């Protein structure tokens, strides 16, 4: 944990960029999941923080599939 803190203290701009990156992808993915009424994805996207990786996968792979009625 001390290494992460040291990196954050040495590179605050990097931390800010990663924060903005994550919030942007999370916001888009949560919005899409909510509009599609995809409760399972919404829950996991809200809970899991992965620097946008899960959100990007959802947006470009799963959200493009048509929901089953």
Backbone as CSV, one residue per row, in Angstrom:
resi,resn,N_x,N_y,N_z,CA_x,CA_y,CA_z,C_x,C_y,C_z
1,UNK,0.821,-1.189,0.000,0.000,0.000,0.000,0.867,1.255,0.000
2,UNK,2.013,1.195,0.637,2.902,2.347,0.673,3.413,2.699,-0.719
3,UNK,3.606,1.690,-1.567,4.066,1.952,-2.925,3.010,2.693,-3.730
4,UNK,1.766,2.310,-3.560,0.677,2.986,-4.268,0.560,4.429,-3.798
5,UNK,0.668,4.622,-2.512,0.596,5.970,-1.954,1.766,6.817,-2.453
6,UNK,2.933,6.233,-2.528,4.108,6.968,-3.010,3.936,7.371,-4.476
7,UNK,3.425,6.462,-5.292,3.187,6.774,-6.701,2.153,7.889,-6.822
8,UNK,1.088,7.798,-6.032,0.039,8.820,-6.074,0.582,10.183,-5.666
9,UNK,1.453,10.210,-4.679,2.033,11.476,-4.226,3.007,12.041,-5.255
10,UNK,3.708,11.178,-5.958,4.675,11.623,-6.960,4.008,12.023,-8.275
11,UNK,2.850,11.425,-8.560,2.184,11.646,-9.848,0.697,11.973,-9.644
12,UNK,0.388,13.100,-9.034,-1.029,13.417,-8.784,-1.829,13.613,-10.077
13,UNK,-1.181,14.071,-11.141,-1.881,14.243,-12.414,-2.327,12.889,-12.972
14,UNK,-1.494,11.872,-12.828,-1.850,10.528,-13.270,-3.079,10.025,-12.512
15,UNK,-3.117,10.261,-11.223,-4.262,9.845,-10.409,-5.528,10.561,-10.884
16,UNK,-5.426,11.843,-11.159,-6.566,12.615,-11.633,-7.049,12.099,-12.994
17,UNK,-6.130,11.825,-13.888,-6.489,11.304,-15.213,-7.187,9.949,-15.087
18,UNK,-6.659,9.068,-14.252,-7.285,7.752,-14.050,-8.660,7.887,-13.419
19,UNK,-8.820,8.827,-12.522,-10.109,9.059,-11.882,-11.141,9.531,-12.905
20,UNK,-10.768,10.484,-13.719,-11.679,10.997,-14.748,-12.020,9.896,-15.750
21,UNK,-11.010,9.146,-16.176,-11.199,8.027,-17.103,-12.232,7.038,-16.551
22,UNK,-12.060,6.639,-15.298,-12.933,5.647,-14.678,-14.353,6.170,-14.525
23,UNK,-14.501,7.397,-14.054,-15.832,7.967,-13.844,-16.581,8.109,-15.173
24,UNK,-15.876,8.517,-16.211,-16.526,8.685,-17.510,-17.068,7.353,-18.032
25,UNK,-16.243,6.328,-18.049,-16.692,5.021,-18.545,-17.783,4.442,-17.655
26,UNK,-17.628,4.576,-16.349,-18.628,4.050,-15.424,-19.961,4.747,-15.636
27,UNK,-19.936,6.054,-15.812,-21.174,6.796,-16.028,-21.904,6.349,-17.275
28,UNK,-21.188,6.203,-18.378,-21.805,5.774,-19.637,-22.359,4.354,-19.499
29,UNK,-21.580,3.459,-18.921,-22.019,2.067,-18.791,-23.227,1.952,-17.864
30,UNK,-23.216,2.670,-16.745,-24.365,2.628,-15.839,-25.610,3.196,-16.509
31,UNK,-25.444,4.271,-17.264,-26.570,4.875,-17.976,-27.160,3.882,-18.978
32,UNK,-26.286,3.215,-19.732,-26.762,2.249,-20.724,-27.462,1.062,-20.050
33,UNK,-26.877,0.556,-18.975,-27.475,-0.581,-18.273,-28.836,-0.206,-17.683
34,UNK,-28.943,0.999,-17.153,-30.217,1.443,-16.580,-31.280,1.585,-17.671
35,UNK,-30.914,2.156,-18.798,-31.874,2.329,-19.895,-32.338,0.988,-20.448
36,UNK,-31.446,0.005,-20.409,-31.796,-1.330,-20.917,-32.454,-2.193,-19.840
37,UNK,-32.607,-1.631,-18.630,-33.186,-2.360,-17.490,-32.400,-3.641,-17.195
38,UNK,-31.100,-3.539,-17.311,-30.203,-4.675,-17.086,-29.674,-4.589,-15.653
39,UNK,-30.471,-5.076,-14.707,-30.169,-4.909,-13.289,-28.896,-5.610,-12.844
40,UNK,-28.635,-6.790,-13.380,-27.426,-7.523,-12.986,-26.174,-6.752,-13.387
41,UNK,-26.132,-6.297,-14.640,-24.978,-5.514,-15.094,-24.864,-4.216,-14.307
42,UNK,-25.987,-3.558,-14.063,-25.961,-2.301,-13.318,-25.302,-2.512,-11.958
43,UNK,-25.709,-3.572,-11.262,-25.141,-3.870,-9.943,-23.629,-4.081,-10.029
44,UNK,-23.187,-4.922,-10.949,-21.756,-5.221,-11.048,-20.944,-4.012,-11.502
45,UNK,-21.488,-3.231,-12.411,-20.785,-2.026,-12.857,-20.666,-1.020,-11.727
46,UNK,-21.671,-0.944,-10.872,-21.657,-0.013,-9.752,-20.659,-0.437,-8.688
47,UNK,-20.536,-1.729,-8.448,-19.710,-2.247,-7.354,-18.244,-2.436,-7.749
48,UNK,-17.996,-2.986,-8.929,-16.640,-3.365,-9.321,-15.915,-2.171,-9.948
49,UNK,-14.738,-1.859,-9.448,-13.912,-0.784,-9.989,-12.681,-1.383,-10.656
50,UNK,-12.595,-1.196,-11.976,-11.505,-1.809,-12.742,-10.881,-0.839,-13.732
51,UNK,-10.866,0.432,-13.412,-10.336,1.459,-14.314,-11.053,1.468,-15.659
52,UNK,-12.331,1.107,-15.630,-13.134,1.185,-16.837,-13.133,-0.050,-17.707
53,UNK,-12.381,-1.062,-17.370,-12.272,-2.239,-18.227,-13.612,-2.961,-18.357
54,UNK,-14.275,-3.245,-17.232,-15.567,-3.928,-17.276,-16.594,-3.058,-17.990
55,UNK,-16.542,-1.751,-17.738,-17.476,-0.837,-18.378,-17.307,-0.819,-19.898
56,UNK,-16.076,-0.803,-20.350,-15.800,-0.800,-21.786,-16.288,-2.099,-22.429
57,UNK,-16.048,-3.228,-21.772,-16.522,-4.517,-22.283,-18.042,-4.501,-22.391
58,UNK,-18.708,-4.011,-21.355,-20.179,-3.954,-21.390,-20.655,-3.086,-22.550
59,UNK,-20.099,-1.892,-22.684,-20.553,-0.951,-23.703,-20.360,-1.514,-25.110
60,UNK,-19.201,-2.076,-25.387,-18.891,-2.485,-26.751,-19.276,-3.917,-27.101
61,UNK,-19.587,-4.747,-26.113,-19.945,-6.135,-26.418,-21.385,-6.443,-26.000
62,UNK,-21.681,-6.308,-24.713,-22.966,-6.765,-24.201,-24.107,-5.787,-24.479
63,UNK,-23.855,-4.502,-24.453,-24.930,-3.530,-24.678,-25.361,-3.500,-26.143
64,UNK,-24.554,-4.015,-27.038,-24.914,-4.034,-28.456,-25.864,-5.178,-28.787
65,UNK,-25.903,-6.201,-27.918,-26.808,-7.319,-28.145,-28.230,-6.865,-27.832
66,UNK,-29.173,-7.348,-28.626,-30.569,-6.997,-28.384,-31.074,-7.758,-27.181
67,UNK,-31.794,-7.061,-26.282,-32.325,-7.752,-25.104,-33.387,-8.767,-25.497
68,UNK,-33.397,-9.892,-24.796,-34.390,-10.908,-25.046,-35.671,-10.515,-24.344
69,UNK,-36.776,-10.666,-25.053,-38.074,-10.260,-24.492,-38.855,-11.462,-24.055
